[in-house]
Amino acid sequence: MDRMNNRTIIAYALFCLAAPPLIINPGLGQLALSSLAVVFSFVLASKAAKDIANAHKSLAYAGGQTIAIVVIAAILYIAAAGIRDASPLPFTASALLVFLCVNLLFLALYHLAGRQAKKIIIGMTVILIGAYVLHNLPRSIDVTRANMLRANSEIQIIYRYKNDLYYASNRYNGIHRLGADGKIFKIHETPRIKKRDDITLWLDDNMLYFHSKGKWYCMNLDTGSIVEAPSFQADGAKHLDRRYDFLGNHEYRQKIGYINHCKIHSDGYIYFSTNEGLYRTRPGSDVAVPLIRGEIPFFDIYGDRIIYYDVNRTPQVNEYKNISFLHEQS
């Protein structure tokens, strides 16, 4: 009996760990691991149900298990009600109740169908898990693509001085200047950005501060002279307020809404996204040309393609191909 109880406890634990990730948009890796865990929990539950049925203790076992699981689930629901933030407790409680039904079903099958119960349970497991995986596979692929896009997207720090934009990136070395004519020049050699939250570039009036080889330096954008700035400290809060200050008309910026993501591309245009869509513009321009309508929190550009994430589309990761065609239309 102890062995049967241990199998049942392990089966419940596996199912409760695997079930919530299956519900909350799993990526491909999570879908595979959770599905395997659910299958293994079914195997353990089936073996425990078979041993209990053979020992002729089905009724007592079913009654004791039902009381225990219902009480535990009720405690979890009550505890979750007192937590304001999102909590995994309701998912765990629901998983316990679902797996209780699974256990009782397996027990009834072994009690009623005898030797045929194993075949029925195998068939049910294959159909249920297989159908679930096939149904969620497109969504899991989309989630995985979105995670990869978010993790691998280019990081840029961008500042505007007069009609030029100065920026650094994690994909290439150096500080670059994008002029109003769309031409890009590297004005100084610096290391590329290593971490997404690093502040390696800062603008204060006409003084451009940059971090290189463990030190801060200051470049006068009017004269081009560079000196060390050992006492300089970047203000992260102000950085977030100023990094997308590239549109000449602040009223127009308010009209298009908060800018979620921004990127300077090698074609000399600035591409940026809001909750209304994806746009492109030139430095100092008072208007931006809409390219894609949608709620787009982030995107990236590879060669002639824009890969973007749209919250309200299915699939959510999409492509805008042939940017060069836009230049021909300009």
HELIX and SHEET records of a PDB file:
HELIX    1   1 ASP A    2  ILE A   23  1                                  22    
HELIX    2   2 LEU A   28  ASN A   54  1                                  27    
HELIX    3   3 SER A   58  ALA A   81  1                                  24    
HELIX    4   4 LEU A   89  ALA A  113  1                                  25    
HELIX    5   5 GLN A  116  ASN A  152  1                                  37    
HELIX    6   6 GLY A  236  ARG A  242  1                                   7    
HELIX    7   7 HIS A  250  ILE A  256  1                                   7    
HELIX    8   8 ILE A  323  GLN A  329  1                                   7    
SHEET    1   A 4 GLN A 156  TYR A 161  0                                        
SHEET    2   A 4 ASP A 164  SER A 169 -1                                        
SHEET    3   A 4 ILE A 175  LEU A 178 -1                                        
SHEET    4   A 4 ILE A 184  HIS A 188 -1                                        
SHEET    1   B 4 LEU A 201  ASP A 204  0                                        
SHEET    2   B 4 MET A 207  SER A 212 -1                                        
SHEET    3   B 4 LYS A 215  ASN A 220 -1                                        
SHEET    4   B 4 ILE A 226  GLU A 228 -1                                        
SHEET    1   C 4 HIS A 261  ILE A 264  0                                        
SHEET    2   C 4 ILE A 270  SER A 273 -1                                        
SHEET    3   C 4 GLY A 277  THR A 281 -1                                        
SHEET    4   C 4 VAL A 289  ARG A 293 -1                                        
SHEET    1   D 3 PHE A 298  TYR A 302  0                                        
SHEET    2   D 3 ARG A 305  TYR A 309 -1                                        
SHEET    3   D 3 VAL A 317  TYR A 320 -1                                        
END                                                                             
